[in-house]
Amino acid sequence: MTLIQPPADEVLDRAAALLAAGKLIAIPTETVYGLAANAWDRDAVAKIFAAKQRPATNPLIVHIAAIDQMDRAVMMPLAPELQRQLDCVVDLWPGPLTVVLPRSNRISDVVTAGRDTVAVRIPSHPVALRLLRRCPFPIAAPSANRSNYVSPTMAEHCDGAMDQPGIHQFIEMVIDGGDCDFGVESTIVALRPEGPRLLRPGGVAAETLAERFGITVPQLTGEQLPGLHLTGTPLTDAVAESAAEAGVTADGTAAMLAPGMMKEHYSPTTPLMLYDTARPMSLPARAGRIAFKPLSVQEAACYAAVETLSDSGDLHEVAKGLFAALRRLDHAELDLIVIDCCEPVGIGMAIMDRIHRAAATHSK
C-alpha cells in the first residue's frame, strides 16, 4: 500500500488511531507538510527527533484545533500582559502564526527542548483541522523532512524518491492535502512580559503583527530596518539577539527558544548562491536558476535548468513555489543553483530568511 492516502474520513480516523498509538504520520498544513506525533506522548515525540535527525535543542510546534484547546499546550490562565498580546493577534487563527507562551505540564520537555515555553498554533488547512478534531491530544509537527533539508510542500515530497534525504521509512502514512498554500513555515512570535518579539518570519507579515501590537517593525524584530539589504542577512542577527536574550545560542548548541532559528536550515545538497546584480558571476557548466519572474531568453540560456516562480514577480506565488523548486533543481544533477532575491518586506522577509539560511551551508 502506498504511503500517500486521500483525506477521506476513514483515512483520518485511522490517522488519529495511529497517532494515539504513538506512531508517526505526515500531514498537510497551509505552510508545509508536518511530521506528526501525539504531543503528550514523550516516546512518540522522541521518534520525531530520531526520524528527522533533529537536534534535541530544537523545539517543536504544537498544533491545536481551536482556541478553547489552548490549555492542552499552554499554562492557563495567562498573565494579563500575555493575554493582552494574544488578544491582539488571536483573530489571525486559524492561520500561519505561531506564538510562544508558558507551557502546560502536559507538554513533555522533549517537545520544548527543556524550556518552560511552548510554540503553539492553530493551522488553517481543512484536513489538518479535521484530523486535530479527531484527536483528544495536541499534535507536535515540525516539517516532514530530515533536519536542515528543504521543507516539503506536497505529499510526494514525503514519500519515496522525492523524499531525499527522507523520512518516509519512519512514517505510517502521508495524508494528501494537495500543495501547501503558503509554501513557507509559520511566523513565530514570542509573547513576553516586556513585549512581543519576532523569532521567525513566515506566512503572517511582520508589518501586520507590529500594527496589531501597536509597535514598530524594528521594535518587533529587534533590528534596525534601514540596515537591511538584498544580499545581507535580514533576520539572522535579530534572531541571534533574541536567542541570546533567552540565554541560548543560535547555532543549536543550547536549547533554542523556537524552531527555525538555526543559521543553516532549509538547505539543498546542491550549492546555493544568491543572485547579485552588482557582482559578475562565473557559472559552472551545469548551473540552475530559480527566478522570481521570467528571465530574458538570453539570460535563461546561461542556465541548464530554470524554475520561474511567478509570471509577474508576485511574492506570494514565489513563496508558495520556493521549496518545491529548490527540491526539483536539487534532483537535477546541477553543480550550482542561483536564486533571485527580493526586498525583505511583507512575505519577502520570510522568503529572504529561508534563502539566506538555505545558502549558509555552502557559504562558509
C-alpha positions in Angstrom: 0.0 0.0 0.0 1.3 3.5 -0.9 2.1 5.8 2.0 0.1 8.6 0.4 -3.6 8.4 1.3 -6.6 10.7 0.3 -8.1 12.8 3.1 -11.2 10.6 3.4 -13.0 10.3 6.8 -11.9 6.7 7.2 -8.3 7.6 6.5 -8.4 10.4 9.1 -10.0 8.1 11.6 -7.1 5.6 11.0 -4.6 8.5 11.2 -5.9 9.6 14.6 -5.7 6.0 15.8 -2.1 5.7 14.6 -1.2 8.9 16.5 -2.9 7.7 19.6 -0.8 4.5 19.4 2.4 6.5 19.3 3.1 6.3 15.6 4.3 9.0 13.2 2.4 10.3 10.1 2.9 13.1 7.7 0.1 15.7 7.5 -0.7 18.7 5.3 -0.9 22.2 6.7 -1.2 25.5 4.9 2.5 26.2 5.4 4.4 22.9 4.8 3.8 19.2 5.4 4.4 18.2 9.0 5.8 15.1 10.7 3.1 14.5 13.3 3.0 12.8 16.7 0.9 12.9 19.8 2.4 15.9 21.7 1.6 14.4 25.1 3.4 11.1 24.2 7.1 11.6 25.2 8.2 8.4 23.3 6.3 9.4 20.2 7.8 12.8 20.2 11.3 11.3 20.6 10.6 9.4 17.3 10.2 12.7 15.5 13.7 13.8 16.6 15.1 10.4 15.6 13.4 10.3 12.2 14.5 13.9 11.3 17.9 13.5 12.9 16.9 16.8 14.6 19.0 18.2 17.4 17.3 17.8 20.8 17.9 21.5 21.3 15.5 22.5 18.5 11.9 22.6 19.9 8.7 21.6 18.1 5.5 23.5 17.3 2.3 22.1 18.9 -0.9 22.2 16.9 -4.4 22.5 18.3 -7.8 22.7 16.6 -9.3 25.7 18.4 -8.6 28.5 20.9 -10.6 26.6 23.6 -7.9 23.9 23.4 -5.1 26.2 24.4 -4.8 24.5 27.8 -3.8 21.3 26.0 -0.4 23.0 25.3 -0.2 26.3 27.3 -0.3 27.0 31.0 -3.6 28.8 31.5 -4.8 31.3 32.5 -2.2 33.6 31.0 -0.7 36.6 32.9 -2.7 39.7 32.0 0.0 41.2 29.7 0.5 37.9 27.8 -3.3 37.6 27.4 -3.4 41.2 26.1 -0.8 40.4 23.5 -2.6 37.2 22.5 -5.8 39.1 22.1 -4.1 41.4 19.6 -3.5 38.5 17.2 -5.9 35.7 18.0 -8.2 36.5 15.1 -5.3 35.6 12.8 -6.0 32.0 13.8 -6.6 29.6 12.1 -3.6 30.6 10.1 0.2 30.6 9.7 1.0 32.2 13.0 2.8 30.5 16.0 3.0 32.1 19.4 5.5 31.1 22.2 3.9 31.0 25.7 4.4 29.2 29.0 3.9 25.5 28.5 1.4 23.3 30.1 2.7 20.5 32.4 1.1 18.0 30.0 3.6 19.0 27.3 6.8 17.0 27.5 10.1 18.8 27.8 11.2 16.8 24.8 8.8 18.9 22.8 10.1 22.2 24.2 13.9 21.2 24.2 13.7 21.5 28.0 12.4 25.1 28.0 9.4 26.2 30.1 7.8 27.7 27.0 6.0 26.1 24.1 5.3 27.2 20.5 1.6 26.7 19.6 -0.6 27.4 16.7 -4.0 26.6 15.0 -3.4 25.6 11.4 -6.0 26.7 8.7 -5.6 23.7 6.4 -9.0 21.9 6.5 -7.5 18.5 6.5 -5.2 19.3 9.5 -8.2 20.7 11.4 -10.3 17.6 10.6 -7.6 15.4 12.0 -7.0 17.6 15.1 -10.7 17.5 15.9 -10.5 13.7 16.0 -7.6 13.7 18.5 -8.1 14.2 22.2 -4.5 15.5 22.4 -2.5 18.2 20.6 -0.2 17.3 17.7 3.5 18.1 17.5 4.5 18.5 13.9 7.7 20.0 12.5 8.3 19.9 8.8 8.3 16.3 7.4 11.9 16.2 6.2 15.4 15.4 7.5 16.7 18.2 9.7 18.2 21.1 7.7 16.9 19.8 4.3 14.3 21.6 2.2 10.8 21.6 3.7 8.1 19.5 1.9 5.1 21.4 0.3 3.4 18.5 -1.4 2.6 14.9 -0.4 5.0 13.4 -2.9 7.9 15.2 -1.1 7.3 12.9 1.9 7.2 9.6 0.0 9.9 7.7 -1.8 12.2 9.1 -4.5 11.2 12.8 -4.0 11.8 12.4 -0.2 15.6 12.6 -0.2 17.2 12.8 2.2 14.0 11.4 3.6 11.8 10.3 6.5 9.3 8.0 4.6 10.7 4.9 6.2 9.7 6.2 9.7 6.0 7.1 8.9 2.8 5.0 8.6 1.1 7.3 6.1 1.1 10.6 4.3 -2.3 12.4 4.2 -2.6 14.1 0.8 -3.9 17.6 1.3 -2.6 19.0 -2.0 0.0 21.6 -2.4 0.5 23.9 0.6 -1.0 27.4 0.1 1.8 29.4 1.7 4.9 27.3 1.0 7.0 28.7 3.9 6.6 28.0 7.5 4.5 29.9 10.0 5.6 33.2 11.6 6.8 32.7 15.2 6.4 35.4 17.8 7.3 35.2 21.5 4.7 36.8 23.8 6.7 38.2 26.7 6.1 40.5 29.7 8.5 43.0 28.2 6.7 42.9 24.8 6.4 40.6 21.8 9.5 39.6 19.7 9.5 38.1 16.2 11.6 34.9 16.2 10.9 33.7 12.7 9.3 35.5 9.8 6.6 33.5 7.9 3.2 33.5 6.4 1.9 36.4 8.5 3.9 39.6 7.8 5.9 41.4 10.5 4.2 44.6 9.4 0.8 43.1 10.2 1.9 41.9 13.6 3.6 45.2 14.5 0.4 47.1 13.7 -1.7 44.7 15.9 0.7 45.1 18.8 0.9 48.9 18.4 4.7 48.9 17.9 7.1 49.4 15.0 8.6 46.6 13.0 12.1 47.3 14.3 10.7 47.0 17.9 9.1 43.7 17.0 12.2 42.3 15.3 14.9 43.9 17.5 16.7 45.1 14.4 17.2 48.4 12.5 15.4 48.0 9.2 17.5 50.7 7.3 20.5 48.4 7.6 18.8 45.6 5.6 19.9 44.9 2.1 19.2 42.3 -0.5 22.3 40.3 -0.1 22.7 40.7 3.6 21.1 38.5 6.3 17.7 40.2 7.1 16.8 38.5 10.3 19.8 36.4 11.3 21.3 39.0 13.7 18.0 39.7 15.3 17.3 36.0 15.8 20.7 35.6 17.4 19.9 38.5 19.7 16.6 37.0 20.6 18.2 33.7 21.4 20.9 35.4 23.5 18.3 37.3 25.5 16.8 33.9 26.3 20.2 32.6 27.4 20.8 30.3 24.4 22.8 30.5 21.2 21.6 30.5 17.6 23.9 27.6 16.4 21.9 24.9 18.2 24.5 24.3 21.0 21.9 25.0 23.6 18.1 24.9 23.7 16.5 27.2 21.1 13.5 29.4 22.0 11.6 28.3 18.9 12.1 26.4 15.7 13.7 28.0 12.6 16.4 29.9 14.5 19.4 27.9 13.3 21.7 29.7 10.9 21.9 26.8 8.5 18.5 25.4 7.5 16.2 24.5 4.5 19.3 23.6 2.6 19.5 21.6 -0.7 22.5 19.3 -1.2 23.5 21.3 -4.3 25.4 24.5 -3.5 23.1 27.6 -3.5 24.1 31.1 -4.4 22.1 34.4 -4.2 21.9 36.3 -7.5 23.7 39.6 -7.2 23.1 42.1 -10.0 26.1 44.2 -8.7 28.6 41.4 -9.0 29.5 39.4 -12.1 29.0 35.7 -11.6 31.1 32.9 -13.1 28.8 29.9 -13.6 29.8 26.3 -13.8 28.7 24.2 -16.9 25.6 22.9 -15.1 24.0 25.8 -13.2 20.3 26.2 -12.4 18.4 29.3 -11.7 15.4 30.0 -9.6 13.8 33.2 -11.0 11.1 35.1 -9.3 9.8 36.3 -12.6 10.5 35.3 -16.3 14.1 35.8 -17.5 15.0 37.1 -20.9 15.8 34.4 -23.5 19.4 35.5 -23.4 19.7 35.2 -19.7 17.9 31.9 -19.4 20.3 30.4 -22.0 23.1 30.7 -19.4 21.5 28.0 -17.3 21.0 24.3 -17.7 17.6 24.5 -15.9 15.4 27.4 -14.9 12.5 27.4 -12.4 10.2 30.5 -12.8 8.1 31.0 -9.7 5.8 33.8 -10.9 4.8 35.3 -14.2 4.6 38.7 -12.5 7.1 38.6 -9.6 4.2 38.2 -7.1 6.0 37.3 -3.9 3.1 35.2 -2.5 3.5 33.0 -5.6 7.2 33.0 -5.1 6.9 31.8 -1.5 4.4 29.1 -2.5 6.7 27.6 -5.1 10.1 28.2 -3.5 10.7 24.9 -1.7 9.3 22.8 -4.5 11.6 24.5 -7.0 14.6 24.0 -4.7 13.8 20.3 -4.5 13.4 19.9 -8.2 16.7 21.6 -9.0 18.4 19.6 -6.2 17.4 16.4 -8.1 18.7 17.8 -11.5 22.3 16.9 -11.0 23.5 20.5 -11.1 26.7 22.0 -9.9 25.1 25.2 -8.6 21.7 26.7 -8.0 21.5 30.5 -8.4 18.4 32.1 -6.8 16.8 35.6 -7.1 16.4 38.0 -4.1 13.7 40.4 -3.1 13.1 43.2 -0.7 12.7 41.8 2.8 9.2 43.4 3.3 5.9 41.5 3.9 6.2 37.9 2.8 9.6 38.9 1.3 11.1 38.9 4.8 10.2 35.2 5.1 11.5 34.4 1.6 14.8 36.1 2.2 15.1 34.4 5.7 14.7 31.0 4.1 17.1 31.7 1.2 19.9 33.0 3.5 19.6 30.0 5.8 19.5 27.6 2.8 22.6 29.2 1.3 24.5 29.4 4.6 25.6 25.7 4.4 27.6 26.4 1.2 28.9 29.9 2.0 31.4 29.0 4.7 
